[in-house]
Amino acid sequence: MVFAEPRGDYTWLFDLVATDPVARHRALARHQAILAAASNALDRANALWAAHYRSRSSQTRLGATLDQARADVRWHMGQTIYGPFRAAADGDDTAHARWAPFAVLYLRWEAEYPDEWGAPESRMWSHWGTKEGVLHRLDRDGVPEDIRPQIAELILAALRRPYRCKDWAYACLVRHLDHPLFFHAVEMLTSVDDPSVRLRAQFVLHVAAHPELRITRTSWRQWLNAAG
């Protein structure tokens, strides 16, 4: 599905990962308020649709109101971090390049402030599903060169920390990176004390060495079993 590019200033969204807690909480409150407005509009749309569905005699009267409620949902969602995600059309390299910094922002938000990212007020649908979708899209459409250093940092952070849902999808992105310093950092993790970190680093190097492999949620377990 292709979405029209949303209009507006998205620079404030980057304050969601600001180190200044005042700026970050201001951005978080703004984002959550917009999502609340989108949720309210969706509730109105659903209620109107139910009335429209039940009563054919009210179709004309409710049709325009229902359209407006749905437009309100789209407009408010378009002002959040999910707006750039919806705007990027599949197969459009220019749109993908514009979307990529917001993909990094979304992943950084989860990595650095998981409680704020994962709060029910910060989303309308599955945040884990969105995370997986973002990682899959970067794997499918490529990692633009200007965000590769940040993606490398995110992969290393995922390797070092306790596992979080959908972290397995980060492994797909190592094949889009080629900087020797990144792979040196991964190599260093293969000798740390934590056995989980060591194994994850070894798995990532295995994926990098075998670009023909299709990585799925079961690939890690299959690799562990094969490695004994």
N, C-alpha and C positions, 0 to 999 in steps of 0.2 A: 504494500500500500504506500502511496506517495502522499506526503503531507505538504501543505503550503508552508513556506518558511515563516516562522513567527516573527513579529516585529517587536522591538523593544530593546532595552539596554540590559544585557546579561552580565555585565562586569561585576555587579554586586554579589552574584552567586559565588564568586571566588572567595568572598569573605566567610563562606561556610567552612573553610579550612584555615582561616586566619589564626595566627598565634596570639593575637590580641583577643582575650576572651570577650571584651565588650563588643568589638566589631563582629566577632563570630556569633555571639548570641543575638545581636541585632539582626544579622542576616538570617539566622535560624528562625527567629520569631517572624520575620517577614515571609520567609518561605512557607512556614507552617500556616500562617494566616491565609496566604493565597490558596494553599491546598484545602484548607477548611472551607473557603468560599467555593472551590471547585466541587468539593464533596456535597455541600448544600445544594448547589446547582444540579448535581447528579441526582440527588434525592428528589428534587422538584421534577426533573425530567422523568424519572422512573414513576413517580406518582401520576404525572400527566399521561404517560404512556399507558399505565394501567387503566385510567379513566377512558382514554381514547380507544383502547382495545375492547373494553366492555360495552361501550355505547357508540354505535355507528351514527346515531343522530347528532352526536357532539363532535364529529370529526372535523368539520369546518372550523368550529369555534376553538377547538383545542389545538388544531394543527399548527397554527402560527406560534402559539404560546409554547408548544412543545419544541418547535424549531429554535425558538429563542433560548429556552432552557439548555438545550444541547449546545447551542453556540456559546453560552456562558461557560459551560464545562470546558469546551475546547479552548476558549480564550484564557481562562484562569490556568489551566494546565500548561498552556503555551508560555506563561510567564514564569514557570518554575524550571528547575533543572531538566525536567522531562520535555520541555519545549524543544530544545535543540535535538533531542533524541528523535522526536516525532518529525522534525523538519527534514532530517537527512534522508534523501531518497536512495533506495538501493541502486547500486551501480553508478552512482554519481560521485566521481572522484572529488570534485570541488566541494560538494556538500559534506563528504566524508572528512575532508581536511578541516572544514569549519566545525564539524561535530567532535572531532578527536580531542581537543582540549577539554571539552565538557565530559567526555568519557573518562579522561584522566582525573578530572575534578571529582567525579562521582566515586571513582575507585579510591582516590586519596581520602575523601570524606569518610568512606567506610573504614579505611586502614587507620586513620588517625583519630577519628571521633566516632567509633562504632555505635555508642549509645545514642548520640544525637542523630546519626544516619539511620539507625534502625528503629527509632521511636515511632510508634503508630501515627503520631502527628506529622511525621516527615514523609509519609507515603500514602498512596491510595490503594496500591496493589502490592504484590509480593516484591519486597526489596531484594530478596535472594534471586528471584527470577530475573529481575532487572540487571543485577550484577552479572549473572551468567550470560544474559543476552549481550551486555556490553563487551564482555570478554570474547564471546563467540564472534561478534561483529568485527572486532579488531583482528581476530585470527582470519576471518573470511576475507575482509576487504583490505587488510594490511595495516601496519603500524607506521604512520607517517614519520619521517625522519626526525622532525622537530620534537616529537613526544617520546622518542625511544629512550632517552636518559631517564625520564620519569617512569616509564614502564619498567625499565630495568630495576629501579629503586623499589617499585611496588612488588615485583617478583621476589627480590631479595628479602623484603619485609615479610612476604607471605611464607617464605622458606624458614625464616627465623622464629616466627610466632607460633603459638598453638593453632591447630587447624581451625579454620572458619568455613562455614558452608560455602560451597562453590569455589573454594581456593584451588581445587584441582584444575580448573579451567585456565589458570595462569600458566600452566605447563605448555599450553598450546602456543603461547606467545614467544617462547624462547627461540623458536625458529625464525622469528622476524628480527632478531638481534644478532649483531655480529661483532660487537666491540670486545676486544681482548680483555679489557679491564672488568667487564661484567662477568665473563666466564672465569677469570681469575678469582673474582669474589666468590663465585659458586664453588670453584675448586677448594677454596679455603674452608668453606662450610662442610666439606666432606671429612674434615678432620677435627671438628668440634666435639665437645663432650656429649652433647645431647644426641642420642641415637636417632631420634625422629628427624632432627634437622639434617644429620648426616645422610640418612636414607633419601630424604626429599631432594637434597642436592645431587645425589647420585642419579636419582630418577630424572631430574631435569637435564643432566648431562647426557643421559641415555636418549632422551627425547631429541635433544639437539643433534646427536650423532646419527639419528635415524629419522630423517625428515619424512620418510614415506609412511611412518606410523600414523594411524588415525587415533587421536586421543579422545577417550570418552571417560565417563565417571568411573568406569571399572578398570581403566588402564593401570592405575596405580596399584590396585590389588593384584592384578594379573602379573605385573612386574615383580612385586614382592614375592609372590608364589614361585615365579620362575627363578628368582634369585636365591630362593631357599631361606 
